[in-house]
Amino acid sequence: MGTNKRYAVQYDKLMKRRVTEVLIKPKPVSLSAAEIDAEHDPVIAAQKPIPVRAWARYPETPARVEGRAIAWTTRAVQIEWEDSGGVTQRAWVWASAVDKL
């Protein structure tokens, strides 16, 4: 398959921007639906978010974050927190990775 010579420069710039954006704005890694197993372990939504400190996993490294528990099962907790850029992040983590503040 050939390349698009007419727009090659524009596509190259777009791809470099996307790669850079991913590297400087990492997304946390959440538990999978199979790990949460909501079918056999119902999710309970918090009526009021609970302040917590938890280990959140990013592709590069784990990070200890302060945030809020917003839902849980008997084995997992959905947390949300603001990253250093002020963006709200959410992820499901194992309950053992969460401490109530």
C-alpha angles and dihedrals in degrees: 000000000000131000128248101251094179095061101022095116093050092048091048091053092047093051093047090051092050093049092048091048091053092049096049096037105045120185121222119250111243129199114266124251089253091055093048090046095191090173091068099022110041120223115242115206116216114244086208122016113253119222110242144165113221145165110252120190122225123183091255102038145340118264132200107229136182114222144111135297106229102170139002149178125204090276107026140045130204109220133185129197141158117256124219090276092055094252116141111238127192132195142157112238134176113276090237089064092061130083122188114233 
